[in-house]
Amino acid sequence: MSPESSLAAGAAPRHAEVTRNTAETRITVRIDLDGSGKSKLHTGIGFFDHMLDQIARHGLIDLDIHADGDLHIDGHHTVEDVGITLGQAVHKALGDRKGIRRFGHAYVPLDEALSRVVIDFSGRPGLVMQVPFKSGMIGSFDSQLAHEFFQGFVNHALVTLHIDNLRGENAHHQAETVFKAFARALRAAVEVDPRAAGTIASTKGSL
């Protein structure tokens, strides 16, 4: 077990594999929530792969994503469906969510840009995203698709997610701070709290 792992000795491994095949995309996601930040990524969209690598590296999540999508149309279906499949994989890997901290937040700067992400593994999907991108395209990545990715993730990971870009003039920097802050918030929220072993972080008794 890696020194970075948040698993207690003898705890079940928190990994999952999910495949999603539609007429528009064919996607496989493998995830280990207690990894070391390794990634193997192939979506056909270079900047999107770069952002997914931020999730793995800064979330200390081992992430293997292979996507074949209808990029001859545009990147919409591929990006959205990766978000959906990643959300399903995280949900599956967490199981009953016993012992996790549940909440996470992070602020991340990059030069002039600063973003804040707050996440709650509440069992209730909800997204509030305020990111005024300064450019419509970042390489071959349509900046509007960042919202579609996070909406897909939220709906299937069953989380509440607030994303705010507080300042920024460069769209690449804006996006990178958002994805890095998401990774850090995710890492904090899924971390196992040794003081809460075997319990659910809710007065309802379930998430």
C-alpha positions as a printed Julia matrix, in Angstrom:
207×3 Matrix{Float64}:
   0.0    0.0     0.0
   1.4    3.39   -0.97
   2.28   5.84    1.82
  -0.22   8.31    0.34
  -3.1    5.89    0.71
  -5.89   6.98    3.03
  -7.06   3.4     3.53
  -6.95   1.95    6.99
  -5.27  -1.42    7.31
  -7.62  -4.17    6.21
 -10.11  -1.79    4.56
 -11.63  -2.7     1.23
  -9.85  -1.23   -1.81
 -11.58   1.75   -3.3
 -11.28   1.19   -7.02
 -13.73   0.67   -9.84
 -14.03   0.11  -13.57
 -16.98   1.41  -15.59
 -17.64   1.13  -19.32
 -20.2    3.25  -21.13
 -21.05   2.51  -24.76
 -23.5    4.6   -26.79
 -24.02   5.39  -30.45
 -21.87   8.48  -29.88
 -19.07   7.36  -27.56
 -17.3    4.3   -26.16
 -15.65   5.04  -22.84
 -13.86   3.01  -20.17
 -12.78   4.52  -16.85
 -10.63   2.74  -14.27
 -10.06   4.53  -10.98
  -8.25   3.97   -7.69
  -9.18   6.61   -5.12
  -6.17   5.68   -3.0
  -3.57   5.86   -5.75
  -0.49   8.01   -6.24
  -1.61  10.28   -9.09
  -0.76   8.08  -12.07
  -2.79   8.48  -15.24
  -3.28   6.93  -18.67
  -5.51   9.18  -20.73
  -6.79   9.06  -24.28
  -9.83  11.13  -25.2
  -8.63  12.51  -28.53
  -8.77  16.06  -27.1
  -5.33  17.12  -25.97
  -6.28  19.91  -23.57
  -8.99  17.75  -21.99
  -6.42  15.01  -21.36
  -4.24  17.68  -19.72
  -7.12  18.66  -17.4
  -7.91  15.04  -16.52
  -4.24  14.6   -15.66
  -4.62  17.45  -13.16
  -7.45  15.51  -11.46
  -5.26  12.42  -11.14
  -2.07  14.19  -10.09
  -3.53  16.66   -7.59
  -6.23  14.31   -6.33
  -3.74  11.46   -5.82
  -6.1    9.3    -7.85
  -4.89   6.65  -10.29
  -6.93   7.26  -13.41
  -7.13   5.32  -16.67
  -9.56   6.76  -19.22
  -9.97   5.65  -22.81
 -12.61   7.39  -24.93
 -13.54   6.95  -28.56
 -16.09   9.57  -29.52
 -17.61  11.31  -32.52
 -14.96  14.02  -32.65
 -15.69  14.53  -36.34
 -18.79  16.36  -35.07
 -17.25  18.09  -32.04
 -16.04  17.29  -28.54
 -19.37  17.68  -26.75
 -20.43  14.04  -26.49
 -16.94  12.85  -25.56
 -16.38  15.39  -22.78
 -19.88  15.02  -21.32
 -19.78  11.22  -21.4
 -16.34  11.11  -19.78
 -17.8   13.22  -16.97
 -20.73  10.81  -16.65
 -18.52   7.73  -16.63
 -16.01   9.22  -14.19
 -18.89  10.12  -11.88
 -20.2    6.56  -12.05
 -16.73   5.19  -11.3
 -16.24   7.45   -8.26
 -19.7    6.53   -6.97
 -18.96   2.82   -7.38
 -15.5    3.06   -5.79
 -16.86   4.82   -2.69
 -19.47   2.16   -1.96
 -21.6    3.12    1.06
 -19.38   6.18    1.75
 -18.77   5.13    5.34
 -15.85   6.91    7.01
 -15.24   9.57    4.36
 -14.91  13.22    5.32
 -17.71  14.04    2.83
 -16.85  17.74    2.39
 -13.86  19.21    0.6
 -12.77  22.6    -0.65
  -9.74  24.14   -2.28
  -8.43  27.43   -3.63
  -5.85  27.18   -6.42
  -3.99  30.03   -8.15
  -2.08  30.05  -11.42
  -0.44  33.37  -12.23
  -3.32  35.87  -12.49
  -6.08  33.26  -12.18
  -7.67  32.0    -8.95
 -10.45  29.44   -8.53
 -12.38  27.98   -5.61
 -14.12  24.59   -5.62
 -16.32  23.2    -2.83
 -17.73  19.66   -2.95
 -20.19  17.71   -0.8
 -20.75  13.98   -1.27
 -24.31  14.56   -0.19
 -26.09  12.01   -2.39
 -27.9   14.96   -4.02
 -26.64  16.14   -7.43
 -26.28  19.87   -7.84
 -23.9   22.12   -9.76
 -23.31  25.85   -9.44
 -20.54  26.96  -11.79
 -19.46  30.56  -12.32
 -16.49  30.6   -14.7
 -16.41  33.52  -17.16
 -13.92  32.07  -19.63
 -12.03  34.74  -21.54
 -11.84  32.59  -24.67
 -14.25  30.21  -26.37
 -11.53  27.76  -27.38
  -8.49  26.49  -25.48
  -6.52  24.6   -28.08
  -9.09  22.19  -29.54
 -11.18  22.28  -26.35
 -14.41  24.3   -26.33
 -14.41  26.05  -22.94
 -18.2   25.63  -22.69
 -17.64  21.9   -22.35
 -16.08  22.3   -18.9
 -19.63  22.83  -17.6
 -20.86  19.72  -19.46
 -18.07  17.63  -17.93
 -18.82  18.73  -14.38
 -22.59  18.42  -14.89
 -22.14  14.83  -16.04
 -19.88  14.1   -13.09
 -22.25  15.66  -10.55
 -25.3   13.83  -11.84
 -23.67  10.41  -11.54
 -21.32  10.82   -8.56
 -24.31  12.29   -6.67
 -22.46  15.29   -5.3
 -23.13  18.97   -4.76
 -20.41  21.0    -6.47
 -19.73  24.75   -6.42
 -17.1   26.09   -8.82
 -16.08  29.74   -8.91
 -13.32  31.33  -10.93
 -12.63  34.37   -8.77
 -10.32  36.07  -11.26
  -8.41  35.34  -14.43
  -7.55  36.78  -17.82
  -6.15  33.71  -19.58
  -8.65  30.92  -20.36
  -5.99  28.19  -20.05
  -5.1   29.46  -16.58
  -8.78  29.73  -15.62
  -9.48  26.13  -16.64
  -6.36  24.76  -15.01
  -7.11  26.4   -11.68
 -10.65  24.99  -11.81
  -9.54  21.42  -12.49
  -6.71  21.55   -9.95
  -9.02  22.95   -7.28
 -11.59  20.27   -8.12
  -8.92  17.61   -7.7
  -7.84  18.96   -4.31
 -11.42  19.29   -3.07
 -12.25  15.78   -4.28
  -9.18  14.38   -2.55
 -10.18  16.01    0.75
 -13.8   14.86    0.55
 -13.13  11.18   -0.2
 -10.34  10.9     2.36
 -11.04   8.39    5.12
 -11.33  10.06    8.52
  -9.88   7.71   11.16
 -12.07   9.32   13.83
 -15.2    8.48   11.83
 -14.39   4.88   10.92
 -17.49   2.92    9.95
 -19.83   5.88   10.29
 -21.73   8.03    7.82
 -21.12  11.79    7.91
 -24.82  12.65    8.07
 -27.52  12.84   10.75
 -29.72  10.94    8.28
 -27.45   7.9     8.54
 -26.92   7.66    4.78
 -25.49   9.65    1.87
